Amino acid sequence: MHGQYVILTADPAITGRRIGQRGARSRFEAGIATSRTEADFSRDATVRLADRGHPLLALDTPNTPSTQVTAMIAGRIAHLVGVSQADTATA
């Protein structure tokens, strides 16, 4: 059985700005250049996984409210484990 993949994406300018506001937490958060690289890798991973038929949930996080992102992820997990989505509201 294939794994389940969730890929959260954001525009590199947004992630670069967020890193600038909160400060880098690792060497992989060195500003806009690493944000662009991360976006490129995420896009490539999404295409490669989809082309190989892997179950995939790709979410553009800046354009989706966080409550909707979490609900979509919880719904996907619920589906995978056979729990009704209504039950995820109390989890």
N, C-alpha and C positions, 0 to 999 in steps of 0.2 A: 504494500500500500504506500502510495506517495504521502509525503508530509503535507501539512497545510501551511501555506506561506501568507503572511500579512506584510505588505510593504507600505509604509507610511512615507509619503513624499511631500516636499514643499519646494517652492521656488528658492533657488540659491540666495537670492537677495534677501529673502525673509529669514532663512536660517543664518546667514551671515550677520544680519542685523541683531538677531536674538543672541547669538554668541557674543557679539560686541557689547550688548547690554548686560549680560550676566557674567561674562568672562569665559574664557576657554577652560575646559575641564580635562582635556587631553591633547596630545599632539595632533590628533585628527580634527581639531577644531581651531585651525589657524587663520580663519577668516574666509573671505569670499572664494578664494582659490580652492580650499578644501570643501567648501559648500558646493561648488560647481562639480568637483570631482565626485562627491557623494551622490549628487543628483544624476550624474552620468552613469555611475555604477548601479544605482537603483533602477534607472530606466533600462539598462542593459540586462540586469537580473530579471526584471519583469518580463521582458521580451523572451529571454532564454527559457524561463520557467514556463511561460504560457505556450511557447512553441513545443515544449516537451510534454504538454498535457498535465502539468502539475496544478492542483487546486490552488487558486490564487485570489487574494483580496487585496487590491491596490487602492489606497485612499489618498486623495490630495488633501492634506490636512488643513492648509490655510483657507481653503474654500468650503470646508465642511465643519459645521459646529462640533466642538469636542464631544457634546452629548450624543450627537449622531454618530461620530466615529466610534465611541465606546459601545453604543447600541449595536452598530453593525458588527463589530468584533465579537461582542457577547452573543449576538444572534448566530454568527458563524460557528462559534465554539459550541453553542447549544445544539445546533444542527448536527455537528460532528459526534457529540456524545449522546444524542437522542433525547434531549430535554426540550420541552416546549419553550419557545421564546418568552412567553408570559412568565415562566418561572425564573428567568434570568433577572427580572426586575427586583427580586428579593434576594438575589445571591450576594 
